[in-house]
């Protein structure tokens, strides 16, 4: 791939446009868009104008939105019209959603009346719904067609369809009757009736279903496309697997962000303004900082103890962090399990039992190791070492149970389980671990061993 | 979906097997496998035996591995052979990899000589390589065929192929010449030559490429299938998008686990033994616990200061956690950006500059808020409040720069950037924040304001 880019770059520098275009023409549109994205705006536009029309439209759909809006600001309406004519309906809708108002006006002016109606209809679906993901360019077959009719119909209309591999069988009211794959059509005899060949138990989603649920259906069944229906099961559009891969990536990125105590955003990091990044991060940091006041107040309540045994302070970071890390491990596994659907709400008791056993083992090992290390290596008094060991054990158990159960509780309360991740668990566990520590120490230190 | 399951359950309880099988026959194989997975072993086997042969094979491929191995232990060789004949090659390979030795022996005994050779070949590829993901059941067309010949060839051989939607054009040495979609074949005139129609600049992967890199290619181009070639660009197999969706999910789960300081594992949480979970978690916890000794030693070095100003201790948790959270936010965004390919190694200076500005703003807001809160609301001495505020500011900057750059450094050193996440960043930042705190306090507290 990189050799290709270098070749293009060399041809560009030497202004050898004829072999350059021949080369671009051979390349995948994603790569051509990548080449264009790396050029200066003027250079990119020059190249773009040299591309053949159908490639130009596909490349345009793949450009970064900053390049798209720069292009739209420069090209004439005469250049725009053929690009829009080649673009898939869902790509036009994405464009309309992302471009500034004056660009949108031009786009809508250059599309036909029927297209404009479809675009307006698609724009009405809530963001992140199945409706906002779908395209209306699918192959629909009527159930009384024969295989031969169907293949003719695909040959006539298929060129402008998002996929021809899954065809949807409808009746005269557009009620979704079933699906049939192009594979089955190609492999079947020409005189058979579609109605008898198609799969009746067809899986579909509704226009208002959340995109995360749609992605889950794709993952579960391994489909290439999925029909979208309205409340009366009339076929409205389809969603294809390539769009769903983007959704899956976006949903995972959001989970990562929420789990690291940020507001989720689907903007690319390098293209996000500093102000926006600050806005996404500051809220949780402030909230968690203020929550830590409780831990501070708790410590203040044990000042008498800390004055007589200042050595206790030196264990605070270790206890806090080990508690936090233990809790994060559990909450991460449970949040992920809930996201992939492997763990269900009704599994909470199994999670509790499993985490309890893991916590006892992990806590036991950590407590014993810490005791041995502080006593034999650091030569601290046994009472102190014992207090630390016991606290570790109790903290780990508390942290793992908290981390294991809070995400499930969040889901039960219809909150996003991802908020119950490391940062929040740590803050909750901090107070517990120090409370246990000071109380254990108070008791144990009275009977010095 | 759930109504369907209830109906099946009712029919099962009433032993109404005829309508039961009719219903199962209408359902998607994934759902049938789900129904079987929820039954007792005996009940599941009973149902499985009633399924028509081709559905049975597809359902078998979708069963959980515990059910698969239970089935294999019970069914006769006469029942096994037709299932294996229907199974796709990559599913048989997966089965052979997961089943116990005696089951594997029976599986291999029931497959034909040629199949056995292919299986053995596929088993040789390293785990997580493109070779281990691919299947050998693809449609290959010779370049001198016409469209009509090609469609005939697909009709004859397509039934047992993993996909017929992307066909691979080879020459007599199996050198990968190009690809052509079934869409293009169906939409083209019958007498055209494949050689002139197919796409020459075809994207492929090598047998030893890592599955993560393969997934990235799928995501980038939105392909349904990708050819796998050997070092001489001879076609060896194909990988289909449904298998890649599983890889994507698995890779993300591994990242989540590493970022929460665990050894990655692709076993399902609820099916993982307690001992295994302990083993995956204890290593990092021990390491991080011992690392925290440094922070403890640092505190011990300032015992004189802490004795005279015990109030300092109450701010330790807040400073540690805020530093850790600030660092986690940055490292999470960068780790994710590196994983999706949005951030490259050469972007490190842009990341540094962006994180610096974000950190100054976030640190400024947190520092000021903390100063105002502790001074006006908690009524602490200004010198103390000032020390905390200044420390917060410096800690946040240090944490965000550490969190932003360490993942990039890790990638540069060919380590997994995901290890540079919350837990490790927190441990590193702890020492910094307390070191800054005690030194600022020592200076400021000498000149009480």
Interface residues (C-beta under 8 A of the other chain):
Chain A: X26 X27 X28 X30 X151 X154 X155 X158 X159 X164 X165 X182 X183 X186 X187 X200 X201 X203 X218 X219 X220 X221 X222 X223 X224 X241 X242 X245 X246 X248 X249 X252 X253 X256 X257 X259 X260 X261 X262 X268 X269 X270 X274 X275 X277 X278 X281 X282 X284 X285 X286 X288 X289 X290 X292 X293 X295 X296 X297 X299 X300 X303 X306 X307 X310 X311 X313 X314 X315 X316 X317 X318 X320 X321 X322 X324 X325 X326 X328 X329 X331 X332 X333 X334 X335 X336 X337 X340 X342 X343 X347 X350 X351 X354 X357 X358 X361 X362 X365 X366 X369 X370 X373 X422 X423 X426 X427 X430 X434
Chain B: X26 X27 X28 X30 X151 X154 X155 X158 X159 X164 X165 X182 X183 X186 X187 X200 X201 X203 X218 X219 X220 X221 X222 X223 X224 X241 X242 X245 X246 X248 X249 X252 X253 X256 X257 X259 X260 X261 X262 X268 X269 X270 X274 X275 X277 X278 X281 X282 X284 X285 X286 X288 X289 X290 X292 X293 X295 X296 X297 X299 X300 X303 X306 X307 X310 X311 X313 X314 X315 X316 X317 X318 X320 X321 X322 X324 X325 X326 X328 X329 X331 X332 X333 X334 X335 X336 X337 X340 X342 X343 X347 X350 X351 X354 X357 X358 X361 X362 X365 X366 X369 X370 X373 X422 X423 X426 X427 X430 X434
